[in-house]
Amino acid sequence: REALSPEEREKYDIAAEAAEIAKEIQAMSDRDSVEYGAIIYRDANGVITHTPLTPGTATTVPNMSLEGMPGWGSALALVHSHPAILFDANYPEFRLHPTPYADWSAFNEMQRLIATDLVENHQYTLEQAWDQANQFVQFVYGAADGPGTGNYDLYRYDDSDEGNQSKDSESQIADAEKVDANLGNCGG
């Protein structure tokens, strides 16, 4: 097997961590009715890990746990779910969209928090901070169809996909990178 470049290795390790979070979400008995989220970050020892899984409501995770994260400058990715209940008639604004489509407002806010932390606490210039913040990615683990089926897919969105946010969600998903939710860390 070919050796991965450091950039490819990091992308793989982040995707593997997202897959681990997806497995945690899949194990939750209320996954079809509650959105869950976590943040992938690099800890003080350089290890890629994630914050504890935080439950939210059917449509958002408003107070995501930052436990263990040294600061926003260490954040690498947002992972959150879109539960199957969004296919329900009580959520007509979501029924129009197949999940898992990207949440650009949360993504952009987290990029802003990363850039601010890097400028204020790590002596980055504004340009350097935004270069780093633009490396931040999001993963959406969303129901592929209605409640009770257990069919969820994991998608990766990055800054290059953001121009697609005005597209309908089916086009966004077509442009996103589907990630194997069975992916696991394979070491060195």
Helices and strands as residue ranges (DSSP letters): H 6-26, E 36-42, E 48-50, E 54-55, G 72-74, E 75-82, G 84-87, H 92-95, H 104-122, H 126-133, E 137-143, E 152-157, G 159-164, H 169-175, E 177-179
